[in-house]
């Protein structure tokens, strides 16, 4: 299972959902779906832009955990 730690990284960078969505170029609704881990996919271009804005690597946002 993929764990999304986007909210943690946003808190570390002190950036709001509105600001991140604006800078990345996605809707607030789509960002919310990503933050809650309910998304089924993410474009590499979107992930790249998120990492650029948050000054992080994909591994800082995404983690993997084996399902029990």
N, C-alpha and C positions, 0 to 999 in steps of 0.2 A: 504494500500500500504506500502511496506517495503522501507524505506529510508536507503541508504548505505552511511555512513560517513567515509569510509575507508581513503579517501584522507585527511580529517581533522586530523585523528589520526596519519597518516603518517607524516604530517607537524609538529604536536606537538612533535613527536619522532625524527624528522629530519632524516628520512630514505627515500631513493629513491625507486622508483618502481623496478628498477633492483635489488637492494639489498634485498628488501622484497621478491620478487619472488624467488631469489636464496635461501634465508634462509628458506622459506616456502616449496620450492620444486615444484613450479608451473610455468607455462610459463608466460612470460610477457603479452602475448595476453589474457590469462585467468585472470590474475590480472587486466588488463584493463577492461575486461567485468565486473568484480566484482566492480571496482571503479566507473564505470559509471551507475551501478544499472541495467544493461541489462541482468544480469544472471538470470536464472530461478531457480537455486538451488545451494547450497554449501554443500559440505560434512562436517560433524561435525569434522572430522580429520583435514581438511583444516582450518576451523574456529578456531579450538583449536591451531593449529600451528601459525596462524596469531596473535591470542591473546597472545601466548607465546612470539613471537618475539617482538610484540609491547608493551608487559607488560600491557595488558588491559583486559577488560571483553567484552563478545559479545555485551552487551548493549551499550558499548562505540562506537561500529562500526555500529550496526543495530538499527533502530528506526521504529516505526509503526505510520502511519497516516491514518485516515479514508479517503476514497475517497469521493469526494463531489458529 
